[in-house]
């Protein structure tokens, strides 16, 4: 598997194109804004999207769902607990700022432990609530897409509706920090890191 990052929108969301090097099948993870840039990156590499995955339902991670789905007609998936957020009803103010479109409804729900096939590889769904009730992280070979659960030197905020500091800490400690130290962590915003680096130096985990 290979990964290309497209940083989009005023909140600089990391949209990840996770693709199989052999088949060029691609998962589009968190298309949050600037659909033209995302579609151009897909076209440039000759990728073949097979699914759109949202790590959670906040508008800066779903704002270009509609454009990507309209372009490729592939299934859209999110955890059931965050599914209602796709309507943007409670996120209208920020959606105007980010020029987001209301998302299509999900075609399927991401369940803990499920494997999402992308060409000859797969992503495993880890339910990691805390930033939102339906936040998930996506585990691939040697890497983790952590959404807004764990950042380089930080953790996700929990003061938004449905957030829980207790759940966030539990998710990080019992689902992420148990992974091999060399596992690359690719967050929803900002630079990447590794599990080992966060265990050693993340001030929120001491």
QUIRAKA-V114568 format. One record per pair of residues at least 4 apart in sequence whose ideal C-beta (glycine too) atoms are under 7 Angstrom apart, sorted by sequence separation. I is the first residue (numbers start at 1). J is the second residue. D is the distance in whole Angstrom. If there is no record, write none. Layout:
i = [I	I]
j = [J	J]
d = [D	D]
This chain:
i = [9	20	31	34	35	36	37	38	39	40	41	59	64	65	66	67	68	69	78	88	91	92	94	110	118	129	131	146	151	159	164	165	166	167	168	169	170	171	172	173	174	179	193	195	196	197	198	7	8	19	20	42	56	57	69	78	95	117	118	129	130	139	150	158	172	187	193	19	55	116	129	157	158	186	199	7	8	19	31	42	54	69	88	115	116	128	137	138	149	158	185	198	18	54	78	128	137	148	184	185	5	6	17	18	115	116	127	128	137	185	28	126	137	158	184	185	5	6	17	18	65	114	125	126	136	183	88	113	135	137	156	182	183	3	4	16	52	112	125	126	135	155	181	185	3	15	16	88	111	112	135	181	182	3	15	87	110	112	123	124	180	181	14	15	26	52	123	131	179	1	2	13	15	52	86	123	131	155	1	131	177	181	1	2	13	86	121	130	149	176	13	86	121	26	28	31	57	128	24	26	52	149	150	177	9	15	24	25	26	27	49	51	83	149	8	9	17	24	26	27	28	29	30	50	51	52	53	54	62	8	9	17	25	30	49	52	57	131	8	27	29	38	51	56	83	110	130	131	150	33	58	131	19	32	57	76	78	130	8	32	35	57	59	77	80	133	8	17	32	33	34	38	76	77	79	132	146	6	30	32	33	76	77	78	79	132	6	32	35	39	59	63	75	77	78	131	144	31	35	75	77	130	172	31	67	130	6	59	63	66	69	129	144	150	152	59	66	151	4	31	63	66	130	131	150	60	63	65	66	129	130	137	151	152	59	65	137	144	146	151	152	28	143	146	148	152	4	59	62	130	142	143	144	145	146	147	152	129	142	144	128	143	13	128	13	79	128	150	153	11	126	153	155	82	154	9	82	81	82	81	9	80	79	78	79	53	33	51	33	33	50	90	58	56	57	56	57	56	56	55	55	55	55	53	10	10	9	27	55	27	56	26	55	56	25	25	23	27	22	23	20	22	19	20	18	20	20	18	29	29	1	18	61	16	55	1	1	3	30	16	14	14	14	13	14	13	12	11	3]
j = [13	24	35	38	39	40	41	42	43	44	45	63	68	69	70	71	72	73	82	92	95	96	98	114	122	133	135	150	155	163	168	169	170	171	172	173	174	175	176	177	178	183	197	199	200	201	202	12	13	24	25	47	61	62	74	83	100	122	123	134	135	144	155	163	177	192	198	25	61	122	135	163	164	192	205	14	15	26	38	49	61	76	95	122	123	135	144	145	156	165	192	205	26	62	86	136	145	156	192	193	14	15	26	27	124	125	136	137	146	194	38	136	147	168	194	195	16	17	28	29	76	125	136	137	147	194	100	125	147	149	168	194	195	16	17	29	65	125	138	139	148	168	194	198	17	29	30	102	125	126	149	195	196	18	30	102	125	127	138	139	195	196	30	31	42	68	139	147	195	18	19	30	32	69	103	140	148	172	19	149	195	199	20	21	32	105	140	149	168	195	33	106	141	47	49	52	78	149	46	48	74	171	172	199	32	38	47	48	49	50	72	74	106	172	32	33	41	48	50	51	52	53	54	74	75	76	77	78	86	33	34	42	50	55	74	77	82	156	34	53	55	64	77	82	109	136	156	157	176	60	85	158	47	60	85	104	106	158	37	61	64	86	88	106	109	162	38	47	62	63	64	68	106	107	109	162	176	37	61	63	64	107	108	109	110	163	38	64	67	71	91	95	107	109	110	163	176	64	68	108	110	163	205	65	101	164	41	94	98	101	104	164	179	185	187	95	102	187	41	68	100	103	167	168	187	98	101	103	104	167	168	175	189	190	98	104	176	183	185	190	191	68	183	186	188	192	45	100	103	171	183	184	185	186	187	188	193	171	184	186	171	186	60	175	61	127	176	198	201	60	175	202	204	132	204	60	133	133	134	134	63	134	134	134	136	116	98	116	99	100	118	161	132	131	132	132	134	134	135	135	136	137	138	138	97	98	98	116	145	118	147	118	147	148	118	119	119	123	119	120	118	120	118	119	118	120	121	123	138	145	121	140	188	145	188	140	141	143	188	186	186	187	188	188	189	189	189	189	186]
d = [5	7	7	7	6	6	7	7	6	6	7	6	6	6	6	6	6	7	5	6	5	7	6	6	6	5	5	4	6	6	6	6	6	6	6	6	6	5	5	5	7	4	5	6	6	6	4	5	5	6	5	5	6	6	7	6	4	5	6	7	6	5	6	4	6	7	6	6	6	6	5	7	6	5	7	6	5	4	5	6	6	6	5	4	5	5	6	4	5	4	6	6	7	5	7	6	6	4	6	5	5	5	5	5	5	7	6	5	5	6	7	6	6	5	6	6	6	7	6	6	6	5	5	5	7	6	7	7	6	6	6	6	5	6	4	4	6	6	6	6	7	6	7	7	7	7	7	5	6	7	6	5	6	5	5	6	5	4	4	4	7	3	7	5	7	6	7	7	5	6	6	6	6	6	4	5	5	7	7	6	6	7	6	5	4	6	7	6	7	7	7	7	6	4	5	6	6	5	6	6	6	6	6	6	5	6	5	5	5	7	4	5	5	6	5	3	6	5	7	5	5	5	6	6	5	5	5	4	6	4	6	6	5	6	5	7	4	3	4	5	7	6	6	5	7	5	6	7	6	7	7	7	5	5	3	6	5	6	6	5	4	6	6	6	4	5	7	6	7	5	7	6	5	7	6	5	7	6	4	5	6	5	5	7	5	7	5	6	3	6	4	7	4	7	6	6	7	4	6	6	5	7	7	6	7	5	5	5	5	5	5	7	6	6	7	5	7	5	6	5	3	6	4	6	6	6	7	4	6	5	3	7	7	6	6	6	7	6	5	6	5	5	7	7	4	7	7	5	5	5	6	4	5	5	5	5	4	6	6	7	4	6	5	5	6	7	7	6	7	4	5	6	5	6	6	6	7	4	3	3	7	6	3	7	5	7	5	6	7	7	6	7	7	6	6	5	7	6	4	6	6	7	7	7	7	6	5	7	7	5	6	7	3	6	5	3	4	6	6	6	6	6	7	2	6	5	6	7	7	6	5	7	6	6	6	5	6	7	6	6	7	7	6	6	6	6	6	7	7]
